[in-house]
Amino acid sequence: MPAENGRTDESRKAVLSACRLILRPLSRFLVRNGVGFREFSELLKEAIVDVVSNDYGIRGRPTNISRAAVLTGLTRKEVSRVRHSLNARSEEDDVPLGRPAQVLDAWYRSAGYQSPDGRPIDLPYDGEQYSFHELVREAGGDIPPRAMLKELLQAGSVVKLPDEKYRVVSKTFIPDPAEPEAIQGAGQAISDLLRTINNNLFVEPSSGAILERRVIGEGVSLQDARKFRRFATSEAEKLLDLLNDWITTQETFRQYDDPEIR
């Protein structure tokens, strides 16, 4: 792909070096999940054609095939084939994320699902006004309640009590690492991080940088590193709860401000 904006050979070398760092853990991720080079190369073609087609057009128009071929290094025929593949793909190929987390959040926050001291109540599966079945109907979209319950039990977010009720024990939904939703979530997290880094490196300063920070320590013992990991995890959970509370507050204000809801 040709250099852009007079980018120097040194910067291109730095980009390639950074790609090597990115691709090593990515390759490990692919191989562990049975994805080989042929499949990955096709994904890479789709990604680069999609980016060039949508981001490098002239005067707001999609990039034509000839320009896309020049920028990607692919033939015009290959660009056309990949574009056709992208356009033909069904939206059903994308796995929806976040439904279990939404159910957990509603259990902690929605009216009727808390005790007088603000704790989430234990719920029967169905048969009462405030039940797990009703909770999923309100917050889980079109996911069947039984399927949702199975996922939350397997993730350890919910436990079954001797009286056949269910108790939520965690605000966090972390599925089995082998589950498709966990893999999809990992991909989304990596994508968000790379978008942030790309924004901070190459977007105009007037657009504003996105917060992205790291801490680096030298000579830290293995024991101290383990202590730091526990400390960082605890503090990060507190921050995420604080951010989630802020977002929930804004969503509540927006709901009350919507004239269609009044």
N, C-alpha and C positions, 0 to 999 in steps of 0.2 A: 504494500500500500504506500503510495507516494507521500513524502513529507509534506506537512501542511504549515502554512504561515512561516516559512523559512526555518522550521525547526532544525536544529543542528544535529550533526552525526552523534555528538555526545548525548544529546537528549534521547535520540532514537536508541542508542545503546542502553541508556538507563531504563527506557520503557521495556526493551526486550529482557533486561536483567530482572525487572520487576515482574514481568510475565512468568519468568522461570520460577520465581518465588511463589507466585499465585498458583501455577499449574502443578507443582509437586503435591501439595495437599489435595488439590482438585483431582489429580490423577489417582491418588490413594482412595478418595471418595468414590470415584467411578469404578475402579477395579474391585473394591470391596462389595459393590452392588452389581457386579457382573456386566458392566458397560465397557466395551472395548473401543479401540481407536476408530474403527469404521463408523460406529454410531456417534461417537463424539465429534468426529470430523464433520458429519452431516449437521449436527447441532451447531457447530461453529459456523458453518456456511449460512445456516438460517439466521443466526444471530447477527453476523456481519452484514448480510444482505438487508435484513430488517432495519438495522441502524442506519445504513447508508441510504436506503430508500426513503426513510422518514425524516432523517435529520440533515441531509445534505442536498436538499432540493434548492432550486433557484427561485427567488421571489415567491416563496411560500408554497411552491408546487412540489409534488413528489419527484424524486430523482428519476430521470429516465434511465432506461436499461443501459445505454451506452456509457453514461457517466458512472452508473453503478459498477459496470464492468471495470472501468478504469480505476476506480477507488478501491475495489475489493481485490483486483487481480484475477477475478474469475472471467470466464468467457461470457459473452452476451447470452448464449444458449443456456449456460448453467444458471446465470442470474434469473432468466425467465422461468426456468424449471423450479428454482427455489422459491421465487415469488408465488408461483402457482400453488406450490405445496403449502406455503404460509396462508394463502387466501382460502384454501380448501379445508384447512384444519378446523375441526369442530371446537366450539368453546367448551364442550364437555370434556376435552382433554385436560383442562385445568381443574385441579382438585380444590374445592372451596376450603378455606382455612378459617379457624376462629370460632366455629359454632360451639364446641365444648367450652371454650373460654367465656363466651357470651352467656352460656347457661350458668356457669359458676359465678360470674359477676352478678347476674340477676338474682341468684340465690342469696348472695351477700347484700344486695342493695334494693331489690324490688319490694314495694309495699306488700305486707302480708306474709313475707317469708322470713321475718326476723322476730325474735322474742322481745319483750319489753326492754331488755338491756342491750339490744342491738345485735345479738348474735343470730346467725342463721338457724332456723328451726329444723328439726328432723322431719322428713317428709315420707308419707306413705307413697307407694308407687302410684295409686289412683284411688278413686272413690271419695275423695274429699275436695273442697274448694281449692285448698292449697296443697297440691300434690306434685310429685315429680313429673307426672304426665302433663299436668297443666303448666308447670314451669317450662318444660321443653316446648310445649305448644306456643308459649309466649315468646321465648327467647331463642329457640333452636332452629328456627326456619322450618324447612321441610324434612329434617332428619327425624326418623321414627324414634319415639321415646325409648324403646327397648334397645335399639342400636346405640343411642346416646348413653344410656345407663351402662351398657357393657364397656364402652370406651372409658368412661369416667372411673368405673371400678378397676379396670385393668391398669389405668394410669395411677391409681392410688389417690385420686382426688376425692373419691366418695367411698364410704364403707357401709356395709349392710349390718344392721343391728339385730340383736336377738328377737326384738318385737316386730321384725319384718319391715321396719322403717329404714330410711337411708339418711346418713349424716355426711355433710360436706366437711372435709378436713383440710382442704387446701384451696386457695384462690387460683393456684397455678395448674394448668393442664400440660403435662409433659408426657406424650405418648411413648410407647415402646420405640426405641431407636430404629427398629426394623420396619416400623409401620410407614405406609406411604405418606401420611400426614406429617410425621416427624421429619422425613426426608424433604418433603415439600417446604416445611417450615424452615429447615436449615438453608435451603436454597434461597428463600426469601430474605433471611437474615444476611447471607453473604451478598446478595444483590443490593440490599439497602446500604451495606457498608461500602461497597464499591461505588455506588452512585454518590454517596457522600464524599468519598475521596476524589472521584472524578470532578465533582462540582467544585471542591476546594482547590484543585490543581488547575483547572482549565476554564472555569466559568468566569465571566467578567466580575471584578471586585464589587461593582455596583449592585450585583445580584445578591451579594451577601454570602458569607461562608456559613457552613453548617458545623456545629460543634462536633469535633472528633479529637479525642485526647488519649494519650497513653502515658503510663508511668514506667520508668526503667530504673532498675536497681542492679548494682554490681556487687559481687561478693556476698550475696544472700545465701545463707545455708539452706539445705533441703528442708530442715525442720521449720525454719522461719518462712520459707516459701509456702509450706502447707498452712501455717498459721495465717499468712497473708491471704491465701485463697479463701479460707473460711471467713476471714474478716471482710474481704471484698464482696463475697457472696451475700453476707448479711446486710452490708450497707447498700449494695445494689438493689436488693429486694425492697429495702425501705424507700429508696429513691423511686423505684418503679411503682410502688403503692402510692406515693405522693403524686407522681405524674398521672397515674390512672385516676386518682381522686379529682385532679384538676380537669382532666378531659371529661369525666362524668359530669362535673358541675357545669361545664360549657354546654354539654349535650342537653342537660336539664333546662338551662336557660333558653336554649334554642327551641326546645319543644314548647315551652310556655309562650315564647314569642311568636310561634307559628299561628297565624290567624285561623288556619283550617282546623286546629286542634281546640280552639277556644269554644 
